[in-house]
């Protein structure tokens, strides 16, 4: 049996807790207090940590956790000393009975990776701050071309893939999406659904690739409504990468 549960951190981060009958993993522990409480109360047998990128709100609890337990920590090739298993594109790791494939998805940061599993025919992707429900991450260290390519790579995975993002940004992302992708009825329905979830303090995640391909403007830059809106607003040529770049910059200032 496999479960994936969110642990809230900071204002809007999610630390993902993955549990099987062989133990537990956490993904991107920006804080450690709640995880240590679960360890101390014997609610979890923490065996390892997955790190998607180096930002503090995804790594700040790591040192406390490895002081608490001897853990397998998988992450990208960066300067975080607590990572004891450096992984790169297409590496495969197996822990708590789950096999993960590593995907390099730079853009938000240069070291950004994701962890993909096709566990018992139920694919899941832990993608940090690259793809969000209804949006995508800001481009900080990488290039817009890198982020564009990373999202294309993610989009090629099975549509039933459950997507576990690093933040609860869905409502604000969908507000922007509605500005860009007018007359998208599935987007309108999802906005109303997420509004109800947030009002009841219920996470909007995970999402699915199937859903994102229908509502996420950053995965739909070739759609005529979005193309025409961006081309008209910014007086630009019809080029998918250029449209994506303009869309991301527009979202930065929305």
Buried (B, 14 or more C-beta within 10 A) or exposed (E): EBEBEBBBBEEEBBBBBBBBEEBBBBBBBBBBEBBBEBBEEEEBBBBBBBBBBBBEBBBBBBBBBBEBEEBBBBBBEBEBEBBBBEBEEEBEBEBBEBEBBBBBBBBBBBBBBBBBBBBEEEBBBBBBBBBBBBBBBEBBBBEBBBBBBBBEBBBEBBEEBBBBBBBBBBBBBBBBBBEBBEEBEEBBEBBEEBBEBBEEEEBBBBBBBEBBEBBBBBBBBEBEBBBEBBBEEBEEEEEEEBBBBBBBBBBEEE
